[in-house]
Every structure is written in structure tokens, then in C-alpha cells.
Amino acid sequence: MDEIKKKIEVKIIGHCLDVSDMILKQWDYPKQNGNTTASYVFRTHWNSLKKKNGLRQEDLIQVWSFRVENRLHFALVTVQGGATKKGEENEKSSPKSCISHYKDEDDKD
């Protein structure tokens, strides 16, 4: 597979329904038996997405895939109980924080 076919432009939806453009890239790793194994990684703007969604090391996330008009999209979901420290909730990434964020914007009008 050539380099161009190993990466595609995708959209990823964050916790507060914000949409980010990313590159999904396939990284191939050789195995001892001569075959390869592949990993898929999000490239470009990952740190920005991580910051916007309040993600921290050790957070447990799910990435759901779906298609819109045959184009690949992803949705980022933080799993309940996946915060950095046991019993600590990730306030920035909870649905509750998205609602209060939108209420604050409405109050400015």
C-alpha cells in the first residue's frame, strides 16, 4: 500500500459536539514472521482536541466511527470512571460542563 492510501482526512466530534479535522494514519509494524501489523493513529491537532475536551493521561476514552455521505467520522466519548485519579471526575469533559458552557454563552446576549 502506498503512502497516500495510508492516511485520510476525517472529522472527529468532541464532548461538546465541537468538530475537529484530523488525519487518520495507518502505521505498519513488521512482525518476526515477515507479516505486518497495523495501528491507526489520529494525527494533526490532537493536542488541541485533547485540551478542548479536558483529556488527561490515564483517562479512558472510546472512539466511535460512523459515516456521513460515505465520509468517515469519529465521536470521542470519555468513559465514566475513567478519570486520572480514582474517584476524581473530569469536569471539563462531562456532559454537564457542556450544558453550563452553552448557558454561559446564552447569558451574554
Secondary structure, 3 states (H helix, E strand, C coil): CCHHHHEEEEEEECCCCCEEEEEEEEEEEECCCCCEEEEEEEECCHHHHHHHCCCCCCCCEEEEEEEECCEEEEEEEECCCCCCCCCCCCHHHCHHHHHHHHHHHHHCC
